[in-house]
Amino acid sequence: MGDDRPITRGYVLHPDIRTDPDRHAPEPALEEAVSLAVALPDLEVVGSEIVPLNKVHPGMLFGSGKIEELKARIKAANAGLVLIDGPVSPVQQRNLEKALDAKLLDRTGLILEIFSDRALTREGVLQVEMAALSYQRTRLVRAWTHLERQRGGLGFVGGPGETQIEADRRAIDDQLNRLRKQLAKVVKTRSLHRAARAKVPFPIVALVGYTNAGKSTLFNRLTGAQVMAKDMLFATLDPTMRKVELETGDEVILSDTVGFISDLPTQLVAAFRATLEEVLEADVIVHVRDISHPETENQRAQVMAILSDLGVTGDTPMIEVWNKIDLMPPEEAAALQARAARDPDLFVTSAVTGEGLSPMLQRVSERLSAPKTTEELFLPYTEGRKRAWLHEEAVVDDERPGDAGYQLTVTWTDRQKARFEKL
């Protein structure tokens, strides 16, 4: 980020729609929206408020009286950008920008801006571009006058009289197709990288959690790596991996993933599957929670739902970490410690002070050294892929070729066996 980019002054509004069945508690929702806005470089949040609404006004979102009030406050704060924590239709956006005399971003637009600022890998960048184009495509409603003009077609570029909106939509679709092809190539080479990594005999430990739960701080503490860890949402987008030696002497690859967030718009969920696919490869998942957050239970539910969507099954060992204990009052901290003491896969920690990390890592080692069994297998010569997988996983003790295939002796964990059966 260069220092010469101008600073934009932003004003955050959380519409609290009383009739919305999925309504969130407004105060924490506004706080999350402000943290999202703060995660954008070159943006200074100069004001924020909850706007109570009995119903949504289709053309303007807010009623005219409320718009006059908001306009006065936004003008007084000298804000050039209004961030609305929720969906805004293209028509509402055009009308509000005119009425408030400021540029406007809705929640999806804001998250896209953050994603595009943070995406580091080629794949992350392509995913963001695709999500942004899909989002723009939905905005091509007849909302802007320049899209109404008719274009005289030359026959080979759309038919005669094709409207500009159709041309714009076609251009976006062409670009999306190009990106899809590029992405398919990138994903293919990444699966080759993954196959290469599968040969590395180190197990993978993935840190997951709601955004801002403290994963990157924990990652830095454990690896000594300078991953960008700021107290902001989405500080990490592309999985960052480092080799770490645990106190037991075990070497593992630690993977820090993008933070999860509630109500992630659908076109973004697809875009960020890629950054979370590493989790499917993990041998142990460490779920980091900000236990000091008022919505911590809700956040936990969101994370578990996304993991299940990704296809993470119950056979992956999971350890839950209640982080930020340093922010809790002593008596509450003591009660949480007592609860954690009763569950071998639950730890109370502070990534900032280091409290509780040693026993947690000890448990990671235990979960990695899962009990193994030795079995005999027969593989026909046609099952080359399965045989290669067994050798990549380094579970083959002995292999004898016969008339119709290989007789193998393997020693493996239940999890490896389950993965083999899925091949």
RODO-2510 file (C-alpha; in nm, 4 decimals, decimal comma):
residues 423
     n   res          X          Y          Z
     1     m     0,0000     0,0000     0,0000
     2     g     0,1525     0,3317    -0,1014
     3     d     0,1229     0,6283     0,1307
     4     d     0,0162     0,8525    -0,1547
     5     r    -0,3349     0,7050    -0,1854
     6     p    -0,5949     0,9492    -0,0571
     7     i    -0,7764     0,8635     0,2651
     8     t    -1,1519     0,8172     0,2245
     9     r    -1,3800     0,9156     0,5129
    10     g    -1,6462     0,6503     0,5662
    11     y    -1,9729     0,6398     0,7618
    12     v    -2,1105     0,2961     0,8634
    13     l    -2,4850     0,2263     0,8895
    14     h    -2,6386    -0,0951     1,0206
    15     p    -3,0062    -0,1175     0,9166
    16     d    -3,1836    -0,2939     1,2055
    17     i    -3,4912    -0,4336     1,0313
    18     r    -3,7395    -0,5307     1,3040
    19     t    -3,9329    -0,7664     1,0760
    20     d    -3,6264    -0,9572     0,9504
    21     p    -3,6486    -1,3220     1,0646
    22     d    -3,2646    -1,3476     1,0540
    23     r    -3,2140    -1,0280     1,2529
    24     h    -2,8893    -1,0116     1,4543
    25     a    -2,8395    -0,8236     1,7796
    26     p    -2,7740    -0,4734     1,6381
    27     e    -2,4833    -0,3607     1,8638
    28     p    -2,2417    -0,6504     1,7898
    29     a    -2,3514    -0,6404     1,4229
    30     l    -2,2579    -0,2706     1,3963
    31     e    -1,9282    -0,3413     1,5753
    32     e    -1,8461    -0,6165     1,3226
    33     a    -1,9381    -0,3863     1,0319
    34     v    -1,7057    -0,1159     1,1685
    35     s    -1,4226    -0,3721     1,2061
    36     l    -1,4828    -0,4747     0,8451
    37     a    -1,4575    -0,1127     0,7327
    38     v    -1,1409    -0,0588     0,9387
    39     a    -0,9862    -0,3560     0,7555
    40     l    -0,9886    -0,1501     0,4344
    41     p    -0,6677     0,0438     0,3841
    42     d    -0,7053     0,4161     0,3139
    43     l    -1,0436     0,4263     0,4864
    44     e    -1,1053     0,6242     0,8022
    45     v    -1,4339     0,5502     0,9790
    46     v    -1,5672     0,8874     1,0943
    47     g    -1,9090     0,7788     1,2208
    48     s    -2,1361     0,4771     1,2660
    49     e    -2,4915     0,4165     1,3793
    50     i    -2,7749     0,1661     1,3986
    51     v    -3,0744     0,2678     1,1870
    52     p    -3,3956     0,1108     1,3266
    53     l    -3,6422     0,0204     1,0492
    54     n    -3,9910    -0,1238     1,0716
    55     k    -3,9857    -0,2136     0,7045
    56     v    -3,7580    -0,1784     0,4028
    57     h    -3,8553     0,0934     0,1535
    58     p    -3,8123    -0,0746    -0,1856
    59     g    -3,6691     0,2239    -0,3755
    60     m    -3,4622     0,3872    -0,1009
    61     l    -3,4158     0,1334     0,1827
    62     f    -3,4904     0,4125     0,4344
    63     g    -3,7888     0,6499     0,4579
    64     s    -3,7494     1,0070     0,3360
    65     g    -3,7448     1,1626     0,6868
    66     k    -3,4683     0,9257     0,7972
    67     i    -3,2698     1,0020     0,4793
    68     e    -3,2760     1,3770     0,5540
    69     e    -3,1440     1,3116     0,9095
    70     l    -2,8710     1,0776     0,7829
    71     k    -2,7680     1,3193     0,5092
    72     a    -2,7142     1,5969     0,7660
    73     r    -2,4980     1,3714     0,9885
    74     i    -2,2960     1,2297     0,6976
    75     k    -2,2340     1,5823     0,5659
    76     a    -2,1342     1,7065     0,9134
    77     a    -1,8835     1,4185     0,9399
    78     n    -1,7520     1,5127     0,5944
    79     a    -1,7844     1,1488     0,4801
    80     g    -1,7527     1,0658     0,1096
    81     l    -1,8425     0,6966     0,1440
    82     v    -2,1415     0,5341     0,3135
    83     l    -2,1081     0,1658     0,4084
    84     i    -2,4355    -0,0168     0,4580
    85     d    -2,4129    -0,3370     0,6584
    86     g    -2,6564    -0,5427     0,4539
    87     p    -2,7710    -0,5993     0,0973
    88     v    -2,8626    -0,2941    -0,1127
    89     s    -3,0306    -0,3381    -0,4512
    90     p    -2,8831    -0,1551    -0,7528
    91     v    -3,1871     0,0749    -0,7667
    92     q    -3,1605     0,1555    -0,3949
    93     q    -2,7891     0,2198    -0,4384
    94     r    -2,8422     0,4667    -0,7225
    95     n    -3,1214     0,6495    -0,5349
    96     l    -2,9317     0,6622    -0,2051
    97     e    -2,6092     0,7871    -0,3639
    98     k    -2,8099     1,0708    -0,5167
    99     a    -3,0046     1,1496    -0,1971
   100     l    -2,7052     1,1283     0,0415
   101     d    -2,4617     1,2846    -0,2048
   102     a    -2,1979     1,0166    -0,1280
   103     k    -2,0635     0,6966    -0,2803
   104     l    -2,2186     0,3812    -0,1334
   105     l    -2,0977     0,0249    -0,0697
   106     d    -2,3140    -0,2560     0,0657
   107     r    -2,1825    -0,5455     0,2765
   108     t    -2,0955    -0,7643    -0,0252
   109     g    -1,9185    -0,4759    -0,2001
   110     l    -1,7206    -0,4028     0,1167
   111     i    -1,6134    -0,7659     0,1689
   112     l    -1,5121    -0,7841    -0,1976
   113     e    -1,2971    -0,4728    -0,1551
   114     i    -1,1242    -0,6318     0,1446
   115     f    -1,0803    -0,9627    -0,0345
   116     s    -0,9241    -0,7957    -0,3365
   117     d    -0,6894    -0,5999    -0,1130
   118     r    -0,5835    -0,9134     0,0757
   119     a    -0,5696    -1,1896    -0,1861
   120     l    -0,2078    -1,2907    -0,2298
   121     t    -0,1940    -1,6148    -0,4274
   122     r    -0,2763    -1,6376    -0,7969
   123     e    -0,5762    -1,8467    -0,7062
   124     g    -0,7016    -1,6040    -0,4442
   125     v    -0,6762    -1,3185    -0,6946
   126     l    -0,8696    -1,5108    -0,9637
   127     q    -1,1375    -1,6144    -0,7148
   128     v    -1,1847    -1,2527    -0,6055
   129     e    -1,2055    -1,1266    -0,9646
   130     m    -1,4711    -1,3856    -1,0424
   131     a    -1,6723    -1,2986    -0,7332
   132     a    -1,6467    -0,9275    -0,8180
   133     l    -1,7655    -0,9857    -1,1753
   134     s    -2,0602    -1,2004    -1,0605
   135     y    -2,1513    -0,9236    -0,8187
   136     q    -2,1254    -0,6563    -1,0910
   137     r    -2,3349    -0,8711    -1,3223
   138     t    -2,6198    -0,8713    -1,0691
   139     r    -2,5899    -0,4900    -1,0597
   140     l    -2,6590    -0,4617    -1,4347
   141     v    -3,0232    -0,3870    -1,3777
   142     r    -3,1615    -0,1014    -1,5847
   143     a    -3,0485     0,1286    -1,3107
   144     w    -2,8040     0,3485    -1,4964
   145     t    -2,9035     0,5572    -1,7932
   146     h    -2,5926     0,4761    -1,9980
   147     l    -2,7106     0,1140    -2,0061
   148     e    -3,0352     0,2123    -2,1735
   149     r    -2,8817     0,3233    -2,4991
   150     q    -2,9287     0,0947    -2,7971
   151     r    -2,6260    -0,0124    -2,9951
   152     g    -2,6518    -0,0604    -3,3691
   153     g    -2,5010    -0,4079    -3,4109
   154     l    -2,2668    -0,4989    -3,6952
   155     g    -2,4008    -0,8502    -3,7083
   156     f    -2,0874    -1,0131    -3,5692
   157     v    -2,0979    -0,8431    -3,2280
   158     g    -2,4445    -0,9165    -3,0971
   159     g    -2,7520    -0,8619    -3,3085
   160     p    -2,8687    -0,5251    -3,4378
   161     g    -3,0107    -0,3047    -3,1694
   162     e    -2,8514    -0,5009    -2,8871
   163     t    -2,8928    -0,2878    -2,5747
   164     q    -2,5798    -0,1758    -2,3954
   165     i    -2,6854    -0,3713    -2,0869
   166     e    -2,6798    -0,6967    -2,2884
   167     a    -2,3394    -0,6081    -2,4328
   168     d    -2,2036    -0,5324    -2,0834
   169     r    -2,3460    -0,8573    -1,9527
   170     r    -2,1918    -1,0517    -2,2412
   171     a    -1,8545    -0,8886    -2,1842
   172     i    -1,8718    -0,9902    -1,8166
   173     d    -1,9710    -1,3475    -1,9086
   174     d    -1,6782    -1,3731    -2,1532
   175     q    -1,4399    -1,2479    -1,8872
   176     l    -1,5868    -1,4946    -1,6324
   177     n    -1,5296    -1,7821    -1,8737
   178     r    -1,1682    -1,6741    -1,9264
   179     l    -1,1120    -1,6562    -1,5508
   180     r    -1,2738    -1,9987    -1,4993
   181     k    -1,0286    -2,1515    -1,7466
   182     q    -0,7318    -1,9828    -1,5783
   183     l    -0,8580    -2,0944    -1,2399
   184     a    -0,8972    -2,4546    -1,3561
   185     k    -0,5282    -2,4484    -1,4571
   186     v    -0,4208    -2,2960    -1,1256
   187     v    -0,6274    -2,5461    -0,9260
   188     k    -0,4733    -2,8283    -1,1285
   189     t    -0,1189    -2,7138    -1,0553
   190     r    -0,2119    -2,6654    -0,6924
   191     s    -0,3297    -3,0251    -0,6656
   192     l     0,0139    -3,1175    -0,8052
   193     h     0,1745    -2,9071    -0,5297
   194     r    -0,0478    -3,0860    -0,2825
   195     a     0,0584    -3,4244    -0,4200
   196     a     0,4205    -3,3105    -0,3814
   197     r     0,3447    -3,2055    -0,0253
   198     a     0,1770    -3,5398     0,0438
   199     k     0,5241    -3,6885    -0,0054
   200     v     0,6516    -3,4684     0,2780
   201     p     0,6046    -3,6891     0,5806
   202     f     0,4775    -3,4014     0,7966
   203     p     0,1173    -3,3963     0,9140
   204     i    -0,0872    -3,0784     0,8599
   205     v    -0,2476    -2,8858     1,1457
   206     a    -0,5010    -2,6265     1,0240
   207     l    -0,6043    -2,3271     1,2330
   208     v    -0,9638    -2,2254     1,1646
   209     g    -1,1983    -1,9806     1,3321
   210     y    -1,4266    -1,6829     1,3034
   211     t    -1,2577    -1,3748     1,1687
   212     n    -1,0620    -1,1813     1,4327
   213     a    -1,0532    -1,4785     1,6768
   214     g    -0,6737    -1,4503     1,7066
   215     k    -0,5601    -1,7228     1,4644
   216     s    -0,2807    -1,5193     1,3040
   217     t    -0,1470    -1,4045     1,6427
   218     l    -0,1424    -1,7684     1,7535
   219     f     0,0205    -1,8730     1,4248
   220     n     0,2940    -1,6102     1,4690
   221     r     0,3528    -1,7133     1,8266
   222     l     0,3910    -2,0789     1,7306
   223     t     0,5979    -2,0266     1,4155
   224     g     0,7810    -1,7019     1,4804
   225     a     0,6518    -1,6003     1,1347
   226     q     0,5608    -1,2442     1,0560
   227     v     0,2234    -1,3163     0,9016
   228     m     0,0178    -1,0001     0,8909
   229     a    -0,1588    -1,0130     1,2269
   230     k    -0,3526    -0,6979     1,2900
   231     d    -0,6538    -0,6676     1,5091
   232     m    -0,8760    -0,6501     1,2061
   233     l    -1,1106    -0,8714     1,0184
   234     f    -0,9760    -1,0751     0,7284
   235     a    -0,6114    -1,0059     0,8053
   236     t    -0,5342    -1,3406     0,6392
   237     l    -0,6846    -1,4534     0,3148
   238     d    -0,4550    -1,7033     0,1557
   239     p    -0,3513    -2,0012     0,3613
   240     t    -0,0062    -1,9467     0,5040
   241     m     0,1945    -2,2539     0,5841
   242     r     0,5015    -2,3008     0,8023
   243     k     0,6878    -2,6012     0,9356
   244     v     0,6868    -2,6093     1,3162
   245     e     0,8603    -2,8384     1,5612
   246     l     0,6350    -2,9204     1,8572
   247     e     0,7809    -2,9622     2,2072
   248     t     0,7474    -3,3386     2,1626
   249     g     0,9903    -3,3210     1,8697
   250     d     0,7120    -3,3880     1,6163
   251     e     0,7373    -3,1741     1,3037
   252     v     0,4115    -3,0487     1,1554
   253     i     0,2986    -2,8070     0,8869
   254     l     0,0857    -2,5360     1,0483
   255     s    -0,1686    -2,3747     0,8155
   256     d    -0,3380    -2,0417     0,8910
   257     t    -0,6673    -1,9965     0,7029
   258     v    -0,9022    -1,7091     0,6172
   259     g    -1,1398    -1,6055     0,8962
   260     f    -1,5042    -1,7110     0,8658
   261     i    -1,7812    -1,4546     0,8797
   262     s    -2,1567    -1,4583     0,9228
   263     d    -2,3891    -1,3983     0,6265
   264     l    -2,1092    -1,4312     0,3745
   265     p    -2,2889    -1,3525     0,0471
   266     t    -2,3330    -1,6629    -0,1703
   267     q    -2,1110    -1,5485    -0,4550
   268     l    -1,8286    -1,5063    -0,2032
   269     v    -1,8712    -1,8458    -0,0387
   270     a    -1,7759    -2,0102    -0,3685
   271     a    -1,4894    -1,7660    -0,4132
   272     f    -1,3319    -1,8614    -0,0840
   273     r    -1,3775    -2,2374    -0,0913
   274     a    -1,0298    -2,2376    -0,2479
   275     t    -0,8636    -2,0672     0,0447
   276     l    -1,0249    -2,3189     0,2801
   277     e    -0,9609    -2,6362     0,0816
   278     e    -0,6360    -2,6801     0,2735
   279     v    -0,8545    -2,7633     0,5742
   280     l    -0,9745    -3,0806     0,4001
   281     e    -0,6137    -3,2011     0,3869
   282     a    -0,5569    -3,1397     0,7575
   283     d    -0,4702    -3,4203     0,9981
   284     v    -0,5852    -3,2117     1,2954
   285     i    -0,8074    -2,9011     1,2947
   286     v    -0,7578    -2,6403     1,5684
   287     h    -1,0701    -2,4255     1,6024
   288     v    -0,9701    -2,0915     1,7592
   289     r    -1,2509    -1,8938     1,9278
   290     d    -1,2538    -1,5434     2,0749
   291     i    -1,4111    -1,6487     2,4041
   292     s    -1,4392    -1,2836     2,5154
   293     h    -1,6764    -1,1932     2,2287
   294     p    -2,0471    -1,1532     2,3195
   295     e    -2,1469    -1,3567     2,0116
   296     t    -1,8903    -1,6345     2,0662
   297     e    -2,1501    -1,9190     2,0670
   298     n    -2,3107    -1,7899     1,7488
   299     q    -1,9663    -1,7584     1,5862
   300     r    -1,8858    -2,1180     1,6816
   301     a    -2,2066    -2,2377     1,5142
   302     q    -2,1190    -2,0454     1,1946
   303     v    -1,7696    -2,1980     1,1785
   304     m    -1,9002    -2,5527     1,2337
   305     a    -2,1643    -2,5018     0,9621
   306     i    -1,9043    -2,3812     0,7083
   307     l    -1,6702    -2,6731     0,7912
   308     s    -1,9542    -2,9155     0,7360
   309     d    -2,0387    -2,7411     0,4036
   310     l    -1,6777    -2,7830     0,2951
   311     g    -1,7076    -3,1562     0,3559
   312     v    -1,4984    -3,1794     0,6740
   313     t    -1,6193    -3,5024     0,8342
   314     g    -1,6257    -3,6144     1,1949
   315     d    -1,3218    -3,8380     1,1413
   316     t    -1,0822    -3,5398     1,1399
   317     p    -0,9625    -3,4831     1,4986
   318     m    -1,0598    -3,1344     1,6189
   319     i    -0,9297    -2,9344     1,9124
   320     e    -1,1178    -2,6264     2,0353
   321     v    -0,9208    -2,3319     2,1694
   322     w    -1,0900    -2,0635     2,3815
   323     n    -0,8583    -1,7725     2,3059
   324     k    -0,8285    -1,4153     2,4447
   325     i    -0,8684    -1,5353     2,8043
   326     d    -0,6511    -1,2339     2,8997
   327     l    -0,9527    -1,0113     2,8181
   328     m    -1,1857    -1,1957     3,0629
   329     p    -1,2526    -1,0991     3,4271
   330     p    -1,0572    -1,3363     3,6605
   331     e    -1,3644    -1,5145     3,8039
   332     e    -1,5079    -1,5828     3,4555
   333     a    -1,1659    -1,7005     3,3368
   334     a    -1,1478    -1,9430     3,6304
   335     a    -1,4928    -2,0848     3,5463
   336     l    -1,3873    -2,1387     3,1835
   337     q    -1,0646    -2,3096     3,2978
   338     a    -1,2707    -2,5461     3,5143
   339     r    -1,4982    -2,6325     3,2182
   340     a    -1,2013    -2,6929     2,9872
   341     a    -1,0346    -2,9198     3,2439
   342     r    -1,3178    -3,1720     3,1942
   343     d    -1,2668    -3,2027     2,8161
   344     p    -0,9365    -3,3352     2,6740
   345     d    -0,9922    -3,1487     2,3437
   346     l    -1,0703    -2,8086     2,4928
   347     f    -0,8071    -2,5502     2,5892
   348     v    -0,8199    -2,2009     2,7367
   349     t    -0,5420    -1,9835     2,5936
   350     s    -0,4089    -1,6396     2,5281
   351     a    -0,2127    -1,6092     2,2040
   352     v    -0,0872    -1,2745     2,3371
   353     t     0,0589    -1,3978     2,6704
   354     g     0,1212    -1,7593     2,5649
   355     e    -0,0975    -1,8982     2,8439
   356     g    -0,2336    -2,2504     2,7792
   357     l    -0,0418    -2,3087     2,4535
   358     s     0,1926    -2,5801     2,5822
   359     p    -0,0784    -2,8301     2,6894
   360     m    -0,2710    -2,7532     2,3683
   361     l     0,0328    -2,8434     2,1523
   362     q     0,0904    -3,1551     2,3614
   363     r    -0,2650    -3,2619     2,2744
   364     v    -0,2052    -3,1883     1,9032
   365     s     0,0880    -3,4349     1,9189
   366     e    -0,1304    -3,6969     2,0880
   367     r    -0,4048    -3,6572     1,8245
   368     l    -0,1457    -3,6934     1,5478
   369     s    -0,0021    -4,0155     1,6814
   370     a    -0,3287    -4,2013     1,6253
   371     p    -0,3158    -4,5783     1,6898
   372     k    -0,2189    -4,7810     1,3805
   373     t    -0,3157    -5,1259     1,2606
   374     t    -0,1358    -5,3612     1,0214
   375     e    -0,3415    -5,5257     0,7458
   376     e    -0,3007    -5,7298     0,4275
   377     l    -0,4387    -5,5826     0,1019
   378     f    -0,4711    -5,7075    -0,2536
   379     l    -0,4621    -5,4519    -0,5388
   380     p    -0,5156    -5,5495    -0,9057
   381     y    -0,2574    -5,4062    -1,1495
   382     t    -0,5261    -5,1697    -1,2842
   383     e    -0,5425    -4,9851    -0,9464
   384     g    -0,2247    -4,7827    -1,0067
   385     r    -0,3660    -4,4697    -0,8478
   386     k    -0,4474    -4,6436    -0,5185
   387     r    -0,1035    -4,8056    -0,5075
   388     a     0,0653    -4,4662    -0,5694
   389     w    -0,1440    -4,3121    -0,2885
   390     l    -0,0366    -4,5837    -0,0418
   391     h     0,3285    -4,5170    -0,1255
   392     e     0,2793    -4,1371    -0,0993
   393     e     0,1325    -4,1871     0,2473
   394     a     0,4329    -4,4104     0,3343
   395     v     0,2143    -4,6851     0,4835
   396     v     0,3456    -4,9810     0,2785
   397     d     0,5596    -5,2270     0,4818
   398     d     0,5880    -5,4935     0,2138
   399     e     0,4731    -5,5438    -0,1480
   400     r     0,4721    -5,8699    -0,3479
   401     p     0,3702    -5,8760    -0,7173
   402     g     0,1507    -6,1746    -0,8175
   403     d    -0,0295    -6,2923    -1,1326
   404     a    -0,3229    -6,0508    -1,1065
   405     g    -0,1866    -5,7737    -0,8866
   406     y     0,0042    -5,6771    -0,5722
   407     q    -0,0218    -5,8329    -0,2278
   408     l     0,0573    -5,5533     0,0200
   409     t     0,1178    -5,5297     0,3929
   410     v     0,0212    -5,1833     0,5206
   411     t     0,0334    -5,0164     0,8620
   412     w    -0,2019    -4,7207     0,8837
   413     t    -0,4363    -4,5146     1,0995
   414     d    -0,8153    -4,5489     1,0800
   415     r    -0,8223    -4,2093     0,9120
   416     q    -0,5785    -4,3143     0,6386
   417     k    -0,7814    -4,6291     0,5849
   418     a    -1,1018    -4,4239     0,5507
   419     r    -0,9320    -4,1909     0,3005
   420     f    -0,8026    -4,4885     0,1018
   421     e    -1,1523    -4,6367     0,0824
   422     k    -1,2848    -4,3101    -0,0587
   423     l    -1,0329    -4,3090    -0,3467
***
